[in-house]
Amino acid sequence: MAVFVADLVSKTIVVATLSDRAPLRLLGGLLTLRELRNSGAAFSIGTSVTVVFTLIALGVIVAILRTARRLRSIPWAITLGLLLGGATGNLGDRLFRSPGFLRGDVVDWIELPHWPVFNVADASIVCGGVLAVLLAARGISLDGRRHQAARAGSAAAARQAGEAGGHGHGTGATVSEMPPGSRSAAQDGSTPRPDRPAAPRPSGDGTP
């Protein structure tokens, strides 16, 4: 609603004050305000297929409204809000401005150096598209569950690794506490045997 109202109010002011007037240059020419009627898509693309873009805008709006029922993510809510507000703002021009229903011209009025003239709705659509790509690249889902599940899976794996390490440490402590004779046997996998006294050595004269 914020995007739609801002777009509608700005277009109404532009039509009332800048129609049939010279462009208004601001900030040393960095920003120019001029009224321009666009029969195509954003940035004056496809001026000969106005009806097609009108139908596309209708489809986008319906898809966003249906998707909104599954929204549990604030970033995605902002993203879809920008797209919905921009599509609705330009659709209003298509429906109610001349030359006729579904063929109306969109009012563009913001001009930057080396950039096509656009309006608030166009800017919102572009920003929403960029945000959608960033959110998708980060794996954030519409319902906010996918990235939470990923974090939970990582935490579970870390716990399992920690438990495995604890078990290995316990085994090592048990081996280290064994008597010397049985320690080597436990390490090489053989059955431990109790230590035996050393056999007597023969004396120098051969007497046992």
C-alpha positions as CSV (number, residue, x, y, z in Angstrom):
1,M,0.0,0.0,0.0
2,A,2.9,2.4,0.7
3,V,4.4,1.9,-2.7
4,F,1.0,2.1,-4.4
5,V,0.0,5.4,-2.7
6,A,3.5,6.9,-3.2
7,D,3.3,6.1,-6.9
8,L,-0.2,7.3,-7.4
9,V,0.3,10.6,-5.5
10,S,3.6,11.3,-7.4
11,K,2.0,10.7,-10.8
12,T,-1.0,12.9,-9.9
13,I,1.3,15.8,-9.0
14,V,3.5,15.3,-12.1
15,V,0.5,15.3,-14.4
16,A,-0.9,18.4,-12.8
17,T,2.4,20.4,-12.7
18,L,4.7,19.2,-15.5
19,S,2.3,18.4,-18.4
20,D,3.2,20.5,-21.5
21,R,6.1,22.1,-19.6
22,A,9.9,22.1,-20.0
23,P,11.7,19.5,-17.9
24,L,12.8,20.6,-14.4
25,R,16.5,20.1,-13.8
26,L,17.7,19.7,-10.2
27,L,21.0,19.1,-8.5
28,G,23.0,20.5,-11.3
29,G,21.4,18.2,-13.9
30,L,21.9,15.0,-11.8
31,L,18.1,14.7,-11.5
32,T,15.6,15.8,-14.1
33,L,11.8,15.8,-13.6
34,R,9.8,15.4,-16.8
35,E,6.4,14.0,-17.7
36,L,6.7,11.2,-20.2
37,R,3.9,8.8,-21.3
38,N,5.1,5.2,-21.7
39,S,3.0,2.6,-23.5
40,G,5.6,-0.2,-22.9
41,A,7.0,-1.9,-19.8
42,A,9.5,-0.5,-17.3
43,F,12.1,1.8,-18.8
44,S,10.0,2.1,-22.1
45,I,10.6,-1.5,-23.2
46,G,8.1,-3.1,-25.6
47,T,6.0,0.0,-26.5
48,S,4.1,-1.9,-29.2
49,V,2.6,-4.7,-26.9
50,T,0.9,-2.7,-24.2
51,V,-2.0,-5.2,-23.8
52,V,0.5,-8.1,-23.2
53,F,2.3,-6.3,-20.4
54,T,-1.1,-5.4,-18.9
55,L,-2.0,-9.1,-18.8
56,I,1.4,-10.0,-17.4
57,A,0.9,-7.5,-14.6
58,L,-2.4,-9.0,-13.8
59,G,-0.9,-12.5,-13.6
60,V,1.9,-11.2,-11.4
61,I,-0.5,-9.6,-9.0
62,V,-2.7,-12.7,-8.7
63,A,0.4,-14.9,-8.1
64,I,1.8,-12.6,-5.4
65,L,-1.6,-12.5,-3.6
66,R,-1.8,-16.3,-3.7
67,T,1.8,-16.7,-2.4
68,A,1.1,-14.2,0.4
69,R,-0.9,-16.8,2.3
70,R,2.3,-18.8,2.9
71,L,4.4,-15.9,4.0
72,R,6.2,-16.3,7.3
73,S,9.4,-14.4,6.4
74,I,9.6,-10.6,6.9
75,P,12.3,-10.1,4.1
76,W,10.1,-12.0,1.6
77,A,7.1,-10.0,2.8
78,I,9.0,-6.7,2.0
79,T,10.2,-8.1,-1.3
80,L,6.7,-9.2,-2.5
81,G,5.3,-5.9,-1.2
82,L,7.6,-4.0,-3.4
83,L,6.7,-6.1,-6.4
84,L,3.0,-6.0,-5.7
85,G,2.9,-2.2,-5.1
86,G,4.9,-1.5,-8.3
87,A,2.8,-3.8,-10.5
88,T,-0.4,-2.4,-9.1
89,G,0.7,1.2,-9.6
90,N,1.5,0.7,-13.3
91,L,-1.6,-1.5,-13.8
92,G,-3.7,1.4,-12.7
93,D,-2.3,3.5,-15.5
94,R,-3.0,0.7,-18.0
95,L,-6.6,0.5,-16.9
96,F,-7.6,4.1,-16.5
97,R,-5.4,6.4,-18.5
98,S,-5.6,7.2,-22.2
99,P,-5.7,5.9,-24.9
100,G,-8.1,3.3,-23.4
101,F,-8.8,0.3,-21.2
102,L,-5.9,-2.1,-21.0
103,R,-3.9,0.1,-23.3
104,G,-3.3,3.1,-21.1
105,D,0.1,4.9,-21.0
106,V,2.1,4.8,-17.8
107,V,3.3,8.1,-16.4
108,D,7.1,8.2,-16.0
109,W,8.8,11.3,-14.5
110,I,12.2,10.5,-12.9
111,E,15.2,10.9,-15.2
112,L,18.9,10.2,-14.3
113,P,21.9,10.7,-16.5
114,H,22.3,7.8,-19.0
115,W,19.2,6.1,-17.7
116,P,15.7,5.7,-19.1
117,V,12.9,7.7,-17.5
118,F,11.0,5.8,-14.8
119,N,8.6,6.2,-11.9
120,V,8.2,5.0,-8.3
121,A,6.5,1.8,-9.4
122,D,9.4,0.9,-11.7
123,A,11.9,1.5,-9.0
124,S,10.0,-0.7,-6.6
125,I,9.8,-3.5,-9.1
126,V,13.5,-3.4,-9.7
127,C,14.3,-3.3,-6.0
128,G,11.9,-6.1,-5.3
129,G,13.5,-8.2,-8.1
130,V,17.0,-7.7,-6.7
131,L,15.9,-8.6,-3.2
132,A,14.2,-11.8,-4.5
133,V,17.4,-12.9,-6.1
134,L,19.5,-12.2,-3.0
135,L,17.0,-14.1,-0.7
136,A,16.9,-17.0,-3.0
137,A,20.7,-17.2,-3.2
138,R,20.9,-17.3,0.6
139,G,18.3,-20.1,0.8
140,I,15.7,-18.2,2.6
141,S,12.2,-19.6,1.9
142,L,8.9,-17.9,1.9
143,D,7.7,-19.6,5.1
144,G,11.0,-19.1,6.9
145,R,11.6,-22.8,7.5
146,R,14.3,-23.9,5.1
147,H,17.1,-21.9,6.6
148,Q,16.0,-22.8,10.1
149,A,16.0,-26.5,9.2
150,A,19.5,-26.1,7.8
151,R,20.8,-24.5,11.0
152,A,19.1,-27.3,13.1
153,G,20.7,-29.9,10.9
154,S,24.2,-28.3,11.3
155,A,23.7,-28.2,15.1
156,A,22.6,-31.9,15.2
157,A,25.7,-32.9,13.2
158,A,27.9,-30.9,15.5
159,R,26.4,-32.6,18.6
160,Q,26.9,-36.1,17.0
161,A,30.5,-35.3,16.2
162,G,31.0,-34.1,19.8
163,E,29.5,-37.3,21.2
164,A,31.6,-39.5,19.0
165,G,34.7,-37.6,20.1
166,G,33.7,-38.1,23.8
167,H,33.3,-41.8,23.3
168,G,36.8,-42.1,21.7
169,H,38.3,-40.1,24.6
170,G,36.8,-42.5,27.1
171,T,38.2,-45.5,25.4
172,G,41.7,-44.0,25.4
173,A,41.5,-43.3,29.1
174,T,40.5,-46.9,29.8
175,V,43.5,-48.2,27.9
176,S,45.9,-45.9,29.6
177,E,44.8,-47.1,33.0
178,M,45.5,-50.8,32.3
179,P,48.6,-52.4,33.7
180,P,51.7,-52.3,31.4
181,G,51.4,-55.9,30.4
182,S,47.8,-55.8,29.3
183,R,48.0,-52.3,27.8
184,S,50.0,-53.4,24.7
185,A,47.8,-56.4,24.3
186,A,44.6,-54.3,24.3
187,Q,46.2,-52.0,21.8
188,D,47.2,-54.8,19.4
189,G,43.8,-56.6,19.8
190,S,45.1,-59.8,21.6
191,T,43.8,-61.2,24.9
192,P,45.4,-59.5,27.8
193,R,47.5,-61.7,30.1
194,P,48.6,-61.1,33.7
195,D,52.3,-60.2,34.2
196,R,54.6,-63.1,35.2
197,P,57.7,-63.0,37.3
198,A,61.0,-63.1,35.3
199,A,62.6,-66.5,34.9
200,P,65.8,-67.1,37.0
201,R,69.1,-66.6,35.2
202,P,71.9,-69.2,35.3
203,S,74.8,-68.5,37.6
204,G,78.4,-68.1,36.4
205,D,79.4,-71.7,37.2
206,G,76.5,-73.3,35.4
207,T,74.6,-74.2,38.6
208,P,70.8,-73.3,38.1
